């Protein structure tokens, strides 16, 4: 007798490993782990930045105290300089001394052509100089102011001790049969020598 099995035997299917799903799960796990460690790293980085910020704020407070102290010291210095200047003015330490004025006046008078006959200094530091000027030897008079008077005025104007220099009078004269110019110059002596 022949047996025929009409029921087919189920064949077992071979187990198929879903590599794509496993790879996807591993990738998602990797992303989650990376996210977790990234979050931890960012938190520690933020903590470090917070510490740096606190240190910088403390340093700024210290520096601000130093800057405030420097500003106070500079203000004290300016006040002291002001007081020193006031004391100098009261003591006359920076006033122009008469000996310096006379010495300066002798340096600005042109030699051989100008001689001073009268010098008057008023209490308001106004100066009147009277003198005579002649032509240099060998030069004829042109009828104009001598070069000596012109040089004398220029020297006074250019000197640091004198200001407001004016020729107030100039007359042609004769002195011992020599033609001369008699002149009056006014100027003002500066009050103080300033910082030299």
C-alpha positions as CSV (number, residue, x, y, z in Angstrom):
1,X,0.0,0.0,0.0
2,X,1.1,3.4,-0.8
3,X,0.7,6.2,1.6
4,X,0.2,9.6,0.3
5,X,0.4,12.5,2.6
6,X,-1.9,15.1,1.3
7,X,-1.0,17.6,4.1
8,X,2.1,19.4,3.1
9,X,4.7,19.8,5.6
10,X,5.2,23.3,6.6
11,X,8.7,24.3,5.8
12,X,10.3,26.3,8.4
13,X,11.4,29.6,7.1
14,X,14.9,30.5,7.9
15,X,15.2,33.1,10.5
16,X,16.0,36.4,8.9
17,X,17.9,38.9,11.0
18,X,16.6,42.5,10.4
19,X,20.0,44.3,10.1
20,X,18.4,47.5,9.2
21,X,16.2,47.6,12.3
22,X,19.2,46.7,14.5
23,X,21.3,49.3,12.9
24,X,18.5,51.8,13.4
25,X,18.2,50.9,17.1
26,X,21.9,51.1,17.6
27,X,22.0,54.5,15.9
28,X,19.1,55.8,18.0
29,X,20.9,54.5,21.1
30,X,24.1,56.1,20.0
31,X,22.3,59.4,19.4
32,X,20.7,59.2,22.8
33,X,24.0,58.4,24.5
34,X,25.7,61.3,22.6
35,X,22.9,63.6,23.5
36,X,23.2,62.6,27.2
37,X,26.9,63.1,27.3
38,X,26.7,66.3,25.2
39,X,24.2,67.6,27.7
40,X,26.5,66.7,30.6
41,X,29.4,68.3,28.8
42,X,27.4,71.5,28.1
43,X,26.3,71.6,31.7
44,X,29.9,71.4,32.9
45,X,31.0,73.9,30.3
46,X,28.2,76.3,31.5
47,X,29.4,75.7,35.1
48,X,32.9,76.6,34.0
49,X,31.7,79.7,32.2
50,X,29.7,80.7,35.3
51,X,32.8,80.3,37.5
52,X,34.8,82.4,35.0
53,X,32.0,85.0,35.0
54,X,32.0,85.2,38.8
55,X,35.8,85.5,38.8
56,X,35.7,88.3,36.2
57,X,33.0,90.1,38.2
58,X,35.1,89.9,41.3
59,X,38.1,91.1,39.4
60,X,36.1,94.0,37.9
61,X,35.0,94.9,41.5
62,X,38.6,94.9,42.6
63,X,39.7,96.9,39.6
64,X,36.7,99.3,40.1
65,X,37.9,99.9,43.6
66,X,41.4,100.6,42.3
67,X,40.0,103.0,39.6
68,X,38.0,104.8,42.2
69,X,41.1,105.1,44.3
70,X,43.1,106.4,41.4
71,X,40.4,109.0,40.6
72,X,40.4,110.1,44.2
73,X,44.2,110.4,44.2
74,X,44.2,112.4,40.9
75,X,41.6,114.7,42.4
76,X,43.8,115.1,45.5
77,X,46.8,115.8,43.2
78,X,44.8,118.5,41.3
79,X,43.7,120.1,44.6
80,X,47.3,120.1,45.9
81,X,48.6,121.6,42.6
82,X,46.0,124.3,42.9
83,X,47.0,125.1,46.5
84,X,50.7,125.2,45.5
85,X,49.8,127.6,42.7
86,X,47.9,129.8,45.1
87,X,50.8,129.7,47.6
88,X,53.2,130.7,44.8
89,X,51.0,133.6,43.9
90,X,50.7,134.7,47.5
91,X,54.4,134.4,48.1
92,X,55.4,136.0,44.8
93,X,57.7,133.0,43.9
94,X,56.8,133.2,40.3
95,X,56.7,137.0,40.0
96,X,59.1,138.6,37.6
97,X,61.9,140.1,39.6
98,X,63.1,143.6,38.9
99,X,66.7,142.5,38.6
100,X,65.7,140.1,35.8
101,X,63.8,142.9,34.1
102,X,66.8,145.3,34.2
103,X,69.1,142.6,33.0
104,X,66.7,141.8,30.1
105,X,66.4,145.4,29.2
106,X,70.2,145.7,28.9
107,X,70.2,142.8,26.4
108,X,67.5,144.3,24.1
109,X,69.0,147.8,23.8
110,X,71.0,147.9,20.5
111,X,74.6,148.7,21.1
112,X,76.3,151.7,19.6
113,X,73.1,153.2,18.2
114,X,70.7,153.6,21.1
115,X,71.2,154.8,24.7
116,X,68.6,155.1,27.4
117,X,68.5,158.4,29.3
118,X,65.4,157.8,31.4
119,X,63.5,154.8,32.7
120,X,60.3,155.0,34.6
121,X,58.4,152.1,36.0
122,X,55.0,152.6,37.5
123,X,53.2,150.5,40.1
124,X,50.9,149.0,37.4
125,X,54.1,147.6,35.7
126,X,53.9,150.2,32.9
127,X,57.3,151.3,31.7
128,X,58.4,154.4,29.9
129,X,61.8,154.5,28.3
130,X,63.3,157.7,27.0
131,X,66.4,157.7,25.0
132,X,68.4,158.8,22.0
133,X,69.3,157.0,18.8
134,X,71.8,157.9,16.1
135,X,72.7,156.4,12.8
136,X,75.5,153.9,12.7
137,X,78.9,155.2,11.8
138,X,79.4,155.6,8.1
139,X,75.6,155.7,7.3
140,X,73.8,158.8,6.4
141,X,70.5,159.8,7.9
142,X,67.5,159.0,5.7
143,X,65.1,161.2,7.6
144,X,63.2,158.1,8.9
145,X,63.5,156.4,12.2
146,X,66.9,155.0,12.7
147,X,67.4,151.3,12.5
148,X,68.4,151.3,16.1
149,X,65.0,152.4,17.3
150,X,63.3,149.9,15.0
151,X,65.5,147.1,16.3
152,X,64.9,148.2,19.9
153,X,61.1,148.0,19.4
154,X,61.4,144.6,17.7
155,X,63.6,143.3,20.5
156,X,61.1,144.5,23.2
157,X,58.2,143.0,21.3
158,X,60.0,139.6,20.9
159,X,61.1,139.4,24.5
160,X,59.1,137.2,26.9
161,X,59.2,139.8,29.8
162,X,57.6,142.7,27.9
163,X,54.2,143.3,26.3
164,X,52.1,146.1,24.8
165,X,55.2,147.8,23.3
166,X,54.5,151.2,21.6
167,X,56.6,154.0,20.2
168,X,54.8,157.1,21.7
169,X,57.1,159.9,20.5
170,X,60.1,160.4,18.2
171,X,61.7,163.7,17.4
172,X,64.7,164.6,15.4
173,X,67.2,166.5,17.4
174,X,70.9,167.5,17.5
175,X,73.2,166.4,20.2
176,X,76.7,168.0,20.1
177,X,76.3,168.8,16.5
178,X,75.3,165.2,15.7
179,X,71.8,164.5,14.3
180,X,69.9,162.2,16.7
181,X,66.4,161.0,17.4
182,X,64.9,161.5,20.8
183,X,62.2,158.8,21.4
184,X,59.8,157.6,24.1
185,X,58.7,154.0,24.2
186,X,56.0,152.6,26.5
187,X,55.5,149.0,27.4
188,X,54.3,146.8,30.2
189,X,56.3,144.3,32.2
190,X,54.5,140.9,32.4
191,X,53.4,140.1,35.9
192,X,54.8,136.6,36.3
193,X,57.3,134.5,34.5
194,X,54.9,131.6,34.1
195,X,56.4,128.1,34.0
196,X,59.9,128.1,32.7
